[in-house]
Amino acid sequence: MDYKKVELTEGSIYKITSLGSRDKLLETEGTFKGFINIGVDETGLLIELNKNHGDMAGKIRIVPLHVILLIDVLDAKTNSKIDDSKEMSHYVG
């Protein structure tokens, strides 16, 4: 694995430890489905919960970025999206 190019990719399985209530940590394990905007200035991760979450398995959890303490990569998928950043992003004429 090229650690210089690690990125969150859709379909990968992650275990996320984040701040929960008061003195508790919240563990979220499942498949990364993408990012979502929460309000104006906040972004979150969309995680489809796996069987470790019991009755919640298959549900989507939104984990706000500002509460994430660590992310364990359990199964990384390669990024199948084309890198558009190499194309010209403005008009020259």
PDB file of N, CA, C and O in Angstrom:
ATOM      1  N   MET A   1       0.840  -1.178   0.000  1.00  0.00           N
ATOM      2  CA  MET A   1       0.000   0.000   0.000  1.00  0.00           C
ATOM      3  C   MET A   1       0.883   1.237   0.000  1.00  0.00           C
ATOM      4  O   MET A   1       1.840   1.319   0.770  1.00  0.00           O
ATOM      5  N   ASP A   2       0.569   2.194  -0.854  1.00  0.00           N
ATOM      6  CA  ASP A   2       1.306   3.446  -0.924  1.00  0.00           C
ATOM      7  C   ASP A   2       0.692   4.414   0.084  1.00  0.00           C
ATOM      8  O   ASP A   2      -0.359   5.000  -0.175  1.00  0.00           O
ATOM      9  N   TYR A   3       1.340   4.580   1.220  1.00  0.00           N
ATOM     10  CA  TYR A   3       0.770   5.381   2.298  1.00  0.00           C
ATOM     11  C   TYR A   3       0.681   6.861   1.967  1.00  0.00           C
ATOM     12  O   TYR A   3      -0.041   7.596   2.641  1.00  0.00           O
ATOM     13  N   LYS A   4       1.394   7.314   0.949  1.00  0.00           N
ATOM     14  CA  LYS A   4       1.304   8.713   0.553  1.00  0.00           C
ATOM     15  C   LYS A   4      -0.001   8.995  -0.183  1.00  0.00           C
ATOM     16  O   LYS A   4      -0.393  10.155  -0.313  1.00  0.00           O
ATOM     17  N   LYS A   5      -0.682   7.957  -0.667  1.00  0.00           N
ATOM     18  CA  LYS A   5      -1.897   8.147  -1.450  1.00  0.00           C
ATOM     19  C   LYS A   5      -3.124   7.538  -0.774  1.00  0.00           C
ATOM     20  O   LYS A   5      -4.091   7.185  -1.449  1.00  0.00           O
ATOM     21  N   VAL A   6      -3.090   7.415   0.535  1.00  0.00           N
ATOM     22  CA  VAL A   6      -4.239   6.867   1.251  1.00  0.00           C
ATOM     23  C   VAL A   6      -5.362   7.891   1.228  1.00  0.00           C
ATOM     24  O   VAL A   6      -5.153   9.069   1.520  1.00  0.00           O
ATOM     25  N   GLU A   7      -6.557   7.427   0.876  1.00  0.00           N
ATOM     26  CA  GLU A   7      -7.729   8.291   0.878  1.00  0.00           C
ATOM     27  C   GLU A   7      -8.949   7.448   1.204  1.00  0.00           C
ATOM     28  O   GLU A   7      -8.940   6.233   1.009  1.00  0.00           O
ATOM     29  N   LEU A   8      -9.989   8.084   1.696  1.00  0.00           N
ATOM     30  CA  LEU A   8     -11.234   7.375   1.964  1.00  0.00           C
ATOM     31  C   LEU A   8     -11.906   7.083   0.633  1.00  0.00           C
ATOM     32  O   LEU A   8     -12.147   7.994  -0.158  1.00  0.00           O
ATOM     33  N   THR A   9     -12.207   5.818   0.385  1.00  0.00           N
ATOM     34  CA  THR A   9     -12.821   5.440  -0.885  1.00  0.00           C
ATOM     35  C   THR A   9     -14.138   4.724  -0.642  1.00  0.00           C
ATOM     36  O   THR A   9     -14.271   3.927   0.287  1.00  0.00           O
ATOM     37  N   GLU A  10     -15.111   5.025  -1.495  1.00  0.00           N
ATOM     38  CA  GLU A  10     -16.424   4.404  -1.385  1.00  0.00           C
ATOM     39  C   GLU A  10     -16.293   2.893  -1.524  1.00  0.00           C
ATOM     40  O   GLU A  10     -15.565   2.399  -2.385  1.00  0.00           O
ATOM     41  N   GLY A  11     -17.005   2.166  -0.668  1.00  0.00           N
ATOM     42  CA  GLY A  11     -16.960   0.716  -0.680  1.00  0.00           C
ATOM     43  C   GLY A  11     -15.947   0.128   0.284  1.00  0.00           C
ATOM     44  O   GLY A  11     -15.978  -1.071   0.561  1.00  0.00           O
ATOM     45  N   SER A  12     -15.040   0.965   0.805  1.00  0.00           N
ATOM     46  CA  SER A  12     -14.068   0.494   1.791  1.00  0.00           C
ATOM     47  C   SER A  12     -14.752   0.311   3.139  1.00  0.00           C
ATOM     48  O   SER A  12     -15.772   0.939   3.424  1.00  0.00           O
ATOM     49  N   ILE A  13     -14.178  -0.555   3.958  1.00  0.00           N
ATOM     50  CA  ILE A  13     -14.741  -0.806   5.282  1.00  0.00           C
ATOM     51  C   ILE A  13     -13.821  -0.181   6.329  1.00  0.00           C
ATOM     52  O   ILE A  13     -12.617  -0.437   6.359  1.00  0.00           O
ATOM     53  N   TYR A  14     -14.423   0.646   7.187  1.00  0.00           N
ATOM     54  CA  TYR A  14     -13.678   1.372   8.207  1.00  0.00           C
ATOM     55  C   TYR A  14     -14.299   1.153   9.575  1.00  0.00           C
ATOM     56  O   TYR A  14     -15.491   0.874   9.705  1.00  0.00           O
ATOM     57  N   LYS A  15     -13.457   1.285  10.591  1.00  0.00           N
ATOM     58  CA  LYS A  15     -13.921   1.327  11.977  1.00  0.00           C
ATOM     59  C   LYS A  15     -13.535   2.701  12.495  1.00  0.00           C
ATOM     60  O   LYS A  15     -12.353   3.037  12.564  1.00  0.00           O
ATOM     61  N   ILE A  16     -14.527   3.490  12.856  1.00  0.00           N
ATOM     62  CA  ILE A  16     -14.311   4.874  13.255  1.00  0.00           C
ATOM     63  C   ILE A  16     -14.592   5.011  14.745  1.00  0.00           C
ATOM     64  O   ILE A  16     -15.639   4.585  15.234  1.00  0.00           O
ATOM     65  N   THR A  17     -13.651   5.606  15.455  1.00  0.00           N
ATOM     66  CA  THR A  17     -13.856   5.939  16.859  1.00  0.00           C
ATOM     67  C   THR A  17     -14.052   7.444  16.929  1.00  0.00           C
ATOM     68  O   THR A  17     -13.215   8.217  16.461  1.00  0.00           O
ATOM     69  N   SER A  18     -15.171   7.849  17.523  1.00  0.00           N
ATOM     70  CA  SER A  18     -15.495   9.272  17.594  1.00  0.00           C
ATOM     71  C   SER A  18     -16.003   9.616  18.989  1.00  0.00           C
ATOM     72  O   SER A  18     -16.290   8.737  19.801  1.00  0.00           O
ATOM     73  N   LEU A  19     -16.106  10.906  19.242  1.00  0.00           N
ATOM     74  CA  LEU A  19     -16.641  11.367  20.513  1.00  0.00           C
ATOM     75  C   LEU A  19     -18.124  11.062  20.568  1.00  0.00           C
ATOM     76  O   LEU A  19     -18.859  11.335  19.619  1.00  0.00           O
ATOM     77  N   GLY A  20     -18.559  10.496  21.678  1.00  0.00           N
ATOM     78  CA  GLY A  20     -19.983  10.223  21.888  1.00  0.00           C
ATOM     79  C   GLY A  20     -20.507  11.199  22.926  1.00  0.00           C
ATOM     80  O   GLY A  20     -20.181  12.386  22.889  1.00  0.00           O
ATOM     81  N   SER A  21     -21.305  10.711  23.837  1.00  0.00           N
ATOM     82  CA  SER A  21     -21.814  11.564  24.901  1.00  0.00           C
ATOM     83  C   SER A  21     -20.809  11.629  26.043  1.00  0.00           C
ATOM     84  O   SER A  21     -20.121  10.647  26.325  1.00  0.00           O
ATOM     85  N   ARG A  22     -20.726  12.727  26.670  1.00  0.00           N
ATOM     86  CA  ARG A  22     -19.825  12.971  27.797  1.00  0.00           C
ATOM     87  C   ARG A  22     -18.534  12.181  27.772  1.00  0.00           C
ATOM     88  O   ARG A  22     -17.679  12.458  26.930  1.00  0.00           O
ATOM     89  N   ASP A  23     -18.353  11.232  28.634  1.00  0.00           N
ATOM     90  CA  ASP A  23     -17.084  10.500  28.730  1.00  0.00           C
ATOM     91  C   ASP A  23     -17.093   9.190  27.956  1.00  0.00           C
ATOM     92  O   ASP A  23     -16.350   8.269  28.294  1.00  0.00           O
ATOM     93  N   LYS A  24     -17.915   9.096  26.934  1.00  0.00           N
ATOM     94  CA  LYS A  24     -18.011   7.856  26.159  1.00  0.00           C
ATOM     95  C   LYS A  24     -17.496   8.068  24.741  1.00  0.00           C
ATOM     96  O   LYS A  24     -17.634   9.142  24.156  1.00  0.00           O
ATOM     97  N   LEU A  25     -16.903   7.013  24.216  1.00  0.00           N
ATOM     98  CA  LEU A  25     -16.505   7.013  22.811  1.00  0.00           C
ATOM     99  C   LEU A  25     -17.524   6.193  22.035  1.00  0.00           C
ATOM    100  O   LEU A  25     -18.123   5.261  22.572  1.00  0.00           O
ATOM    101  N   LEU A  26     -17.716   6.544  20.777  1.00  0.00           N
ATOM    102  CA  LEU A  26     -18.655   5.840  19.915  1.00  0.00           C
ATOM    103  C   LEU A  26     -17.860   5.131  18.820  1.00  0.00           C
ATOM    104  O   LEU A  26     -17.043   5.753  18.141  1.00  0.00           O
ATOM    105  N   GLU A  27     -18.098   3.837  18.651  1.00  0.00           N
ATOM    106  CA  GLU A  27     -17.439   3.087  17.581  1.00  0.00           C
ATOM    107  C   GLU A  27     -18.441   2.814  16.472  1.00  0.00           C
ATOM    108  O   GLU A  27     -19.549   2.338  16.717  1.00  0.00           O
ATOM    109  N   THR A  28     -18.031   3.124  15.251  1.00  0.00           N
ATOM    110  CA  THR A  28     -18.856   2.903  14.070  1.00  0.00           C
ATOM    111  C   THR A  28     -18.061   2.036  13.115  1.00  0.00           C
ATOM    112  O   THR A  28     -16.949   2.394  12.727  1.00  0.00           O
ATOM    113  N   GLU A  29     -18.622   0.897  12.732  1.00  0.00           N
ATOM    114  CA  GLU A  29     -17.938   0.000  11.800  1.00  0.00           C
ATOM    115  C   GLU A  29     -18.869  -0.291  10.635  1.00  0.00           C
ATOM    116  O   GLU A  29     -20.021  -0.683  10.822  1.00  0.00           O
ATOM    117  N   GLY A  30     -18.348  -0.091   9.425  1.00  0.00           N
ATOM    118  CA  GLY A  30     -19.168  -0.368   8.262  1.00  0.00           C
ATOM    119  C   GLY A  30     -18.537   0.113   6.973  1.00  0.00           C
ATOM    120  O   GLY A  30     -17.344   0.413   6.915  1.00  0.00           O
ATOM    121  N   THR A  31     -19.360   0.181   5.944  1.00  0.00           N
ATOM    122  CA  THR A  31     -18.919   0.520   4.594  1.00  0.00           C
ATOM    123  C   THR A  31     -19.084   2.010   4.340  1.00  0.00           C
ATOM    124  O   THR A  31     -20.154   2.578   4.561  1.00  0.00           O
ATOM    125  N   PHE A  32     -18.005   2.635   3.870  1.00  0.00           N
ATOM    126  CA  PHE A  32     -18.022   4.064   3.560  1.00  0.00           C
ATOM    127  C   PHE A  32     -18.813   4.299   2.287  1.00  0.00           C
ATOM    128  O   PHE A  32     -18.528   3.699   1.250  1.00  0.00           O
ATOM    129  N   LYS A  33     -19.820   5.186   2.368  1.00  0.00           N
ATOM    130  CA  LYS A  33     -20.690   5.476   1.229  1.00  0.00           C
ATOM    131  C   LYS A  33     -20.444   6.856   0.630  1.00  0.00           C
ATOM    132  O   LYS A  33     -20.971   7.164  -0.439  1.00  0.00           O
ATOM    133  N   GLY A  34     -19.658   7.688   1.297  1.00  0.00           N
ATOM    134  CA  GLY A  34     -19.366   9.009   0.757  1.00  0.00           C
ATOM    135  C   GLY A  34     -19.397  10.073   1.838  1.00  0.00           C
ATOM    136  O   GLY A  34     -19.406   9.778   3.033  1.00  0.00           O
ATOM    137  N   PHE A  35     -19.414  11.318   1.384  1.00  0.00           N
ATOM    138  CA  PHE A  35     -19.449  12.475   2.276  1.00  0.00           C
ATOM    139  C   PHE A  35     -20.803  13.158   2.154  1.00  0.00           C
ATOM    140  O   PHE A  35     -21.499  12.997   1.152  1.00  0.00           O
ATOM    141  N   ILE A  36     -21.175  13.922   3.181  1.00  0.00           N
ATOM    142  CA  ILE A  36     -22.414  14.682   3.150  1.00  0.00           C
ATOM    143  C   ILE A  36     -22.178  16.021   3.837  1.00  0.00           C
ATOM    144  O   ILE A  36     -21.459  16.100   4.834  1.00  0.00           O
ATOM    145  N   ASN A  37     -22.787  17.067   3.299  1.00  0.00           N
ATOM    146  CA  ASN A  37     -22.748  18.367   3.952  1.00  0.00           C
ATOM    147  C   ASN A  37     -23.823  18.406   5.022  1.00  0.00           C
ATOM    148  O   ASN A  37     -24.965  18.007   4.793  1.00  0.00           O
ATOM    149  N   ILE A  38     -23.442  18.892   6.192  1.00  0.00           N
ATOM    150  CA  ILE A  38     -24.377  19.052   7.298  1.00  0.00           C
ATOM    151  C   ILE A  38     -24.444  20.548   7.578  1.00  0.00           C
ATOM    152  O   ILE A  38     -23.483  21.133   8.078  1.00  0.00           O
ATOM    153  N   GLY A  39     -25.555  21.156   7.264  1.00  0.00           N
ATOM    154  CA  GLY A  39     -25.657  22.597   7.442  1.00  0.00           C
ATOM    155  C   GLY A  39     -24.761  23.323   6.460  1.00  0.00           C
ATOM    156  O   GLY A  39     -24.598  22.895   5.318  1.00  0.00           O
ATOM    157  N   VAL A  40     -24.179  24.430   6.914  1.00  0.00           N
ATOM    158  CA  VAL A  40     -23.383  25.277   6.031  1.00  0.00           C
ATOM    159  C   VAL A  40     -21.904  24.906   6.046  1.00  0.00           C
ATOM    160  O   VAL A  40     -21.282  24.796   4.989  1.00  0.00           O
ATOM    161  N   ASP A  41     -21.341  24.714   7.227  1.00  0.00           N
ATOM    162  CA  ASP A  41     -19.890  24.562   7.351  1.00  0.00           C
ATOM    163  C   ASP A  41     -19.418  23.198   7.826  1.00  0.00           C
ATOM    164  O   ASP A  41     -18.239  23.042   8.141  1.00  0.00           O
ATOM    165  N   GLU A  42     -20.284  22.223   7.889  1.00  0.00           N
ATOM    166  CA  GLU A  42     -19.896  20.930   8.454  1.00  0.00           C
ATOM    167  C   GLU A  42     -20.009  19.824   7.413  1.00  0.00           C
ATOM    168  O   GLU A  42     -20.908  19.833   6.572  1.00  0.00           O
ATOM    169  N   THR A  43     -19.090  18.882   7.482  1.00  0.00           N
ATOM    170  CA  THR A  43     -19.100  17.717   6.598  1.00  0.00           C
ATOM    171  C   THR A  43     -19.089  16.462   7.459  1.00  0.00           C
ATOM    172  O   THR A  43     -18.513  16.446   8.547  1.00  0.00           O
ATOM    173  N   GLY A  44     -19.727  15.419   6.963  1.00  0.00           N
ATOM    174  CA  GLY A  44     -19.753  14.156   7.688  1.00  0.00           C
ATOM    175  C   GLY A  44     -19.481  12.989   6.761  1.00  0.00           C
ATOM    176  O   GLY A  44     -19.561  13.116   5.539  1.00  0.00           O
ATOM    177  N   LEU A  45     -19.159  11.852   7.357  1.00  0.00           N
ATOM    178  CA  LEU A  45     -18.966  10.613   6.614  1.00  0.00           C
ATOM    179  C   LEU A  45     -20.261   9.814   6.653  1.00  0.00           C
ATOM    180  O   LEU A  45     -20.908   9.726   7.696  1.00  0.00           O
ATOM    181  N   LEU A  46     -20.637   9.236   5.523  1.00  0.00           N
ATOM    182  CA  LEU A  46     -21.795   8.345   5.464  1.00  0.00           C
ATOM    183  C   LEU A  46     -21.275   6.919   5.588  1.00  0.00           C
ATOM    184  O   LEU A  46     -20.508   6.456   4.743  1.00  0.00           O
ATOM    185  N   ILE A  47     -21.692   6.225   6.640  1.00  0.00           N
ATOM    186  CA  ILE A  47     -21.244   4.857   6.888  1.00  0.00           C
ATOM    187  C   ILE A  47     -22.458   3.944   6.969  1.00  0.00           C
ATOM    188  O   ILE A  47     -23.363   4.178   7.770  1.00  0.00           O
ATOM    189  N   GLU A  48     -22.479   2.893   6.131  1.00  0.00           N
ATOM    190  CA  GLU A  48     -23.520   1.872   6.235  1.00  0.00           C
ATOM    191  C   GLU A  48     -23.068   0.883   7.304  1.00  0.00           C
ATOM    192  O   GLU A  48     -22.054   0.204   7.142  1.00  0.00           O
ATOM    193  N   LEU A  49     -23.823   0.806   8.390  1.00  0.00           N
ATOM    194  CA  LEU A  49     -23.439  -0.007   9.537  1.00  0.00           C
ATOM    195  C   LEU A  49     -23.439  -1.497   9.205  1.00  0.00           C
ATOM    196  O   LEU A  49     -24.307  -1.983   8.480  1.00  0.00           O
ATOM    197  N   ASN A  50     -22.450  -2.218   9.746  1.00  0.00           N
ATOM    198  CA  ASN A  50     -22.364  -3.661   9.488  1.00  0.00           C
ATOM    199  C   ASN A  50     -23.084  -4.453  10.578  1.00  0.00           C
ATOM    200  O   ASN A  50     -23.741  -3.874  11.443  1.00  0.00           O
ATOM    201  N   LYS A  51     -22.958  -5.765  10.532  1.00  0.00           N
ATOM    202  CA  LYS A  51     -23.697  -6.660  11.434  1.00  0.00           C
ATOM    203  C   LYS A  51     -23.312  -6.492  12.901  1.00  0.00           C
ATOM    204  O   LYS A  51     -24.072  -6.898  13.780  1.00  0.00           O
ATOM    205  N   ASN A  52     -22.161  -5.909  13.185  1.00  0.00           N
ATOM    206  CA  ASN A  52     -21.753  -5.679  14.574  1.00  0.00           C
ATOM    207  C   ASN A  52     -22.679  -4.707  15.297  1.00  0.00           C
ATOM    208  O   ASN A  52     -22.630  -4.600  16.522  1.00  0.00           O
ATOM    209  N   HIS A  53     -23.517  -4.004  14.552  1.00  0.00           N
ATOM    210  CA  HIS A  53     -24.429  -3.017  15.135  1.00  0.00           C
ATOM    211  C   HIS A  53     -25.824  -3.587  15.370  1.00  0.00           C
ATOM    212  O   HIS A  53     -26.759  -2.840  15.656  1.00  0.00           O
ATOM    213  N   GLY A  54     -25.969  -4.903  15.252  1.00  0.00           N
ATOM    214  CA  GLY A  54     -27.240  -5.568  15.566  1.00  0.00           C
ATOM    215  C   GLY A  54     -28.402  -5.089  14.715  1.00  0.00           C
ATOM    216  O   GLY A  54     -28.340  -5.142  13.486  1.00  0.00           O
ATOM    217  N   ASP A  55     -29.466  -4.620  15.364  1.00  0.00           N
ATOM    218  CA  ASP A  55     -30.672  -4.169  14.663  1.00  0.00           C
ATOM    219  C   ASP A  55     -30.420  -2.969  13.755  1.00  0.00           C
ATOM    220  O   ASP A  55     -31.209  -2.701  12.848  1.00  0.00           O
ATOM    221  N   MET A  56     -29.341  -2.255  13.991  1.00  0.00           N
ATOM    222  CA  MET A  56     -29.020  -1.080  13.178  1.00  0.00           C
ATOM    223  C   MET A  56     -28.263  -1.450  11.896  1.00  0.00           C
ATOM    224  O   MET A  56     -28.014  -0.580  11.062  1.00  0.00           O
ATOM    225  N   ALA A  57     -27.898  -2.710  11.728  1.00  0.00           N
ATOM    226  CA  ALA A  57     -27.156  -3.152  10.540  1.00  0.00           C
ATOM    227  C   ALA A  57     -27.906  -2.757   9.274  1.00  0.00           C
ATOM    228  O   ALA A  57     -29.117  -2.949   9.165  1.00  0.00           O
ATOM    229  N   GLY A  58     -27.165  -2.203   8.327  1.00  0.00           N
ATOM    230  CA  GLY A  58     -27.752  -1.779   7.061  1.00  0.00           C
ATOM    231  C   GLY A  58     -28.208  -0.333   7.062  1.00  0.00           C
ATOM    232  O   GLY A  58     -28.464   0.234   6.000  1.00  0.00           O
ATOM    233  N   LYS A  59     -28.312   0.270   8.232  1.00  0.00           N
ATOM    234  CA  LYS A  59     -28.709   1.680   8.333  1.00  0.00           C
ATOM    235  C   LYS A  59     -27.496   2.556   8.053  1.00  0.00           C
ATOM    236  O   LYS A  59     -26.354   2.108   8.157  1.00  0.00           O
ATOM    237  N   ILE A  60     -27.758   3.810   7.697  1.00  0.00           N
ATOM    238  CA  ILE A  60     -26.688   4.771   7.430  1.00  0.00           C
ATOM    239  C   ILE A  60     -26.470   5.638   8.664  1.00  0.00           C
ATOM    240  O   ILE A  60     -27.420   6.189   9.221  1.00  0.00           O
ATOM    241  N   ARG A  61     -25.207   5.755   9.088  1.00  0.00           N
ATOM    242  CA  ARG A  61     -24.845   6.667  10.178  1.00  0.00           C
ATOM    243  C   ARG A  61     -24.022   7.797   9.587  1.00  0.00           C
ATOM    244  O   ARG A  61     -23.117   7.568   8.785  1.00  0.00           O
ATOM    245  N   ILE A  62     -24.343   9.014   9.990  1.00  0.00           N
ATOM    246  CA  ILE A  62     -23.560  10.185   9.595  1.00  0.00           C
ATOM    247  C   ILE A  62     -22.638  10.521  10.760  1.00  0.00           C
ATOM    248  O   ILE A  62     -23.096  10.780  11.873  1.00  0.00           O
ATOM    249  N   VAL A  63     -21.339  10.513  10.494  1.00  0.00           N
ATOM    250  CA  VAL A  63     -20.352  10.830  11.525  1.00  0.00           C
ATOM    251  C   VAL A  63     -19.724  12.178  11.163  1.00  0.00           C
ATOM    252  O   VAL A  63     -18.967  12.258  10.196  1.00  0.00           O
ATOM    253  N   PRO A  64     -20.027  13.243  11.925  1.00  0.00           N
ATOM    254  CA  PRO A  64     -19.425  14.548  11.640  1.00  0.00           C
ATOM    255  C   PRO A  64     -17.897  14.487  11.764  1.00  0.00           C
ATOM    256  O   PRO A  64     -17.366  13.860  12.681  1.00  0.00           O
ATOM    257  N   LEU A  65     -17.206  15.138  10.841  1.00  0.00           N
ATOM    258  CA  LEU A  65     -15.741  15.073  10.826  1.00  0.00           C
ATOM    259  C   LEU A  65     -15.118  15.602  12.113  1.00  0.00           C
ATOM    260  O   LEU A  65     -14.095  15.083  12.559  1.00  0.00           O
ATOM    261  N   HIS A  66     -15.719  16.627  12.718  1.00  0.00           N
ATOM    262  CA  HIS A  66     -15.088  17.252  13.886  1.00  0.00           C
ATOM    263  C   HIS A  66     -15.098  16.372  15.138  1.00  0.00           C
ATOM    264  O   HIS A  66     -14.424  16.706  16.112  1.00  0.00           O
ATOM    265  N   VAL A  67     -15.841  15.255  15.147  1.00  0.00           N
ATOM    266  CA  VAL A  67     -15.852  14.377  16.323  1.00  0.00           C
ATOM    267  C   VAL A  67     -15.004  13.118  16.129  1.00  0.00           C
ATOM    268  O   VAL A  67     -14.882  12.315  17.054  1.00  0.00           O
ATOM    269  N   ILE A  68     -14.421  12.933  14.950  1.00  0.00           N
ATOM    270  CA  ILE A  68     -13.642  11.721  14.665  1.00  0.00           C
ATOM    271  C   ILE A  68     -12.290  11.791  15.371  1.00  0.00           C
ATOM    272  O   ILE A  68     -11.554  12.769  15.242  1.00  0.00           O
ATOM    273  N   LEU A  69     -11.979  10.727  16.122  1.00  0.00           N
ATOM    274  CA  LEU A  69     -10.686  10.622  16.793  1.00  0.00           C
ATOM    275  C   LEU A  69      -9.710   9.773  15.991  1.00  0.00           C
ATOM    276  O   LEU A  69      -8.530  10.107  15.887  1.00  0.00           O
ATOM    277  N   LEU A  70     -10.207   8.667  15.419  1.00  0.00           N
ATOM    278  CA  LEU A  70      -9.338   7.820  14.602  1.00  0.00           C
ATOM    279  C   LEU A  70     -10.172   6.975  13.658  1.00  0.00           C
ATOM    280  O   LEU A  70     -11.356   6.725  13.888  1.00  0.00           O
ATOM    281  N   ILE A  71      -9.519   6.543  12.589  1.00  0.00           N
ATOM    282  CA  ILE A  71     -10.159   5.682  11.592  1.00  0.00           C
ATOM    283  C   ILE A  71      -9.242   4.493  11.341  1.00  0.00           C
ATOM    284  O   ILE A  71      -8.088   4.659  10.943  1.00  0.00           O
ATOM    285  N   ASP A  72      -9.766   3.291  11.578  1.00  0.00           N
ATOM    286  CA  ASP A  72      -9.043   2.064  11.249  1.00  0.00           C
ATOM    287  C   ASP A  72      -9.509   1.595   9.877  1.00  0.00           C
ATOM    288  O   ASP A  72     -10.710   1.486   9.628  1.00  0.00           O
ATOM    289  N   VAL A  73      -8.566   1.319   8.992  1.00  0.00           N
ATOM    290  CA  VAL A  73      -8.888   0.820   7.657  1.00  0.00           C
ATOM    291  C   VAL A  73      -8.927  -0.706   7.737  1.00  0.00           C
ATOM    292  O   VAL A  73      -7.891  -1.349   7.911  1.00  0.00           O
ATOM    293  N   LEU A  74     -10.125  -1.282   7.611  1.00  0.00           N
ATOM    294  CA  LEU A  74     -10.282  -2.732   7.708  1.00  0.00           C
ATOM    295  C   LEU A  74     -10.193  -3.406   6.343  1.00  0.00           C
ATOM    296  O   LEU A  74      -9.664  -4.511   6.226  1.00  0.00           O
ATOM    297  N   ASP A  75     -10.711  -2.741   5.312  1.00  0.00           N
ATOM    298  CA  ASP A  75     -10.663  -3.279   3.948  1.00  0.00           C
ATOM    299  C   ASP A  75     -10.723  -2.106   2.980  1.00  0.00           C
ATOM    300  O   ASP A  75     -11.782  -1.508   2.790  1.00  0.00           O
ATOM    301  N   ALA A  76      -9.593  -1.776   2.369  1.00  0.00           N
ATOM    302  CA  ALA A  76      -9.516  -0.620   1.479  1.00  0.00           C
ATOM    303  C   ALA A  76      -9.784  -1.018   0.037  1.00  0.00           C
ATOM    304  O   ALA A  76      -9.188  -1.967  -0.474  1.00  0.00           O
ATOM    305  N   LYS A  77     -10.674  -0.298  -0.610  1.00  0.00           N
ATOM    306  CA  LYS A  77     -10.949  -0.464  -2.036  1.00  0.00           C
ATOM    307  C   LYS A  77     -10.159   0.596  -2.791  1.00  0.00           C
ATOM    308  O   LYS A  77      -9.880   1.670  -2.258  1.00  0.00           O
ATOM    309  N   THR A  78      -9.802   0.291  -4.030  1.00  0.00           N
ATOM    310  CA  THR A  78      -9.101   1.284  -4.840  1.00  0.00           C
ATOM    311  C   THR A  78     -10.095   2.306  -5.352  1.00  0.00           C
ATOM    312  O   THR A  78     -11.277   2.010  -5.533  1.00  0.00           O
ATOM    313  N   ASN A  79      -9.606   3.500  -5.580  1.00  0.00           N
ATOM    314  CA  ASN A  79     -10.455   4.574  -6.077  1.00  0.00           C
ATOM    315  C   ASN A  79     -10.689   4.371  -7.564  1.00  0.00           C
ATOM    316  O   ASN A  79      -9.750   4.435  -8.358  1.00  0.00           O
ATOM    317  N   SER A  80     -11.931   4.127  -7.943  1.00  0.00           N
ATOM    318  CA  SER A  80     -12.248   3.872  -9.347  1.00  0.00           C
ATOM    319  C   SER A  80     -12.663   5.140 -10.082  1.00  0.00           C
ATOM    320  O   SER A  80     -12.918   5.106 -11.286  1.00  0.00           O
ATOM    321  N   LYS A  81     -12.732   6.257  -9.364  1.00  0.00           N
ATOM    322  CA  LYS A  81     -13.118   7.511 -10.004  1.00  0.00           C
ATOM    323  C   LYS A  81     -11.924   8.118 -10.726  1.00  0.00           C
ATOM    324  O   LYS A  81     -10.782   7.980 -10.289  1.00  0.00           O
ATOM    325  N   ILE A  82     -12.201   8.783 -11.821  1.00  0.00           N
ATOM    326  CA  ILE A  82     -11.163   9.442 -12.609  1.00  0.00           C
ATOM    327  C   ILE A  82     -10.755  10.719 -11.893  1.00  0.00           C
ATOM    328  O   ILE A  82     -11.603  11.453 -11.387  1.00  0.00           O
ATOM    329  N   ASP A  83      -9.448  10.983 -11.851  1.00  0.00           N
ATOM    330  CA  ASP A  83      -8.940  12.186 -11.203  1.00  0.00           C
ATOM    331  C   ASP A  83      -9.137  13.376 -12.133  1.00  0.00           C
ATOM    332  O   ASP A  83      -8.369  13.572 -13.075  1.00  0.00           O
ATOM    333  N   ASP A  84     -10.173  14.169 -11.861  1.00  0.00           N
ATOM    334  CA  ASP A  84     -10.472  15.340 -12.685  1.00  0.00           C
ATOM    335  C   ASP A  84      -9.537  16.507 -12.395  1.00  0.00           C
ATOM    336  O   ASP A  84      -9.517  17.473 -13.157  1.00  0.00           O
ATOM    337  N   SER A  85      -8.767  16.444 -11.320  1.00  0.00           N
ATOM    338  CA  SER A  85      -7.928  17.574 -10.937  1.00  0.00           C
ATOM    339  C   SER A  85      -6.801  17.814 -11.933  1.00  0.00           C
ATOM    340  O   SER A  85      -6.195  18.886 -11.924  1.00  0.00           O
ATOM    341  N   LYS A  86      -6.508  16.848 -12.787  1.00  0.00           N
ATOM    342  CA  LYS A  86      -5.438  17.020 -13.760  1.00  0.00           C
ATOM    343  C   LYS A  86      -5.926  17.749 -15.008  1.00  0.00           C
ATOM    344  O   LYS A  86      -5.127  18.196 -15.831  1.00  0.00           O
ATOM    345  N   GLU A  87      -7.245  17.864 -15.138  1.00  0.00           N
ATOM    346  CA  GLU A  87      -7.793  18.592 -16.270  1.00  0.00           C
ATOM    347  C   GLU A  87      -7.853  20.077 -15.939  1.00  0.00           C
ATOM    348  O   GLU A  87      -7.853  20.461 -14.769  1.00  0.00           O
ATOM    349  N   MET A  88      -7.904  20.902 -16.968  1.00  0.00           N
ATOM    350  CA  MET A  88      -7.987  22.331 -16.779  1.00  0.00           C
ATOM    351  C   MET A  88      -9.332  22.673 -16.136  1.00  0.00           C
ATOM    352  O   MET A  88     -10.384  22.258 -16.623  1.00  0.00           O
ATOM    353  N   SER A  89      -9.292  23.428 -15.046  1.00  0.00           N
ATOM    354  CA  SER A  89     -10.513  23.724 -14.310  1.00  0.00           C
ATOM    355  C   SER A  89     -11.081  25.106 -14.622  1.00  0.00           C
ATOM    356  O   SER A  89     -12.048  25.535 -13.994  1.00  0.00           O
ATOM    357  N   HIS A  90     -10.487  25.799 -15.584  1.00  0.00           N
ATOM    358  CA  HIS A  90     -11.017  27.116 -15.944  1.00  0.00           C
ATOM    359  C   HIS A  90     -10.910  27.314 -17.461  1.00  0.00           C
ATOM    360  O   HIS A  90     -10.182  26.603 -18.154  1.00  0.00           O
ATOM    361  N   TYR A  91     -11.640  28.281 -17.935  1.00  0.00           N
ATOM    362  CA  TYR A  91     -11.677  28.555 -19.365  1.00  0.00           C
ATOM    363  C   TYR A  91     -10.539  29.493 -19.745  1.00  0.00           C
ATOM    364  O   TYR A  91     -10.322  30.515 -19.094  1.00  0.00           O
ATOM    365  N   VAL A  92      -9.825  29.143 -20.789  1.00  0.00           N
ATOM    366  CA  VAL A  92      -8.783  30.007 -21.330  1.00  0.00           C
ATOM    367  C   VAL A  92      -9.157  30.278 -22.778  1.00  0.00           C
ATOM    368  O   VAL A  92      -9.222  29.353 -23.587  1.00  0.00           O
ATOM    369  N   GLY A  93      -9.394  31.498 -23.100  1.00  0.00           N
ATOM    370  CA  GLY A  93      -9.829  31.739 -24.468  1.00  0.00           C
ATOM    371  C   GLY A  93      -9.499  33.044 -24.918  1.00  0.00           C
ATOM    372  O   GLY A  93      -9.801  33.399 -26.057  1.00  0.00           O
TER     373      GLY A  93
END
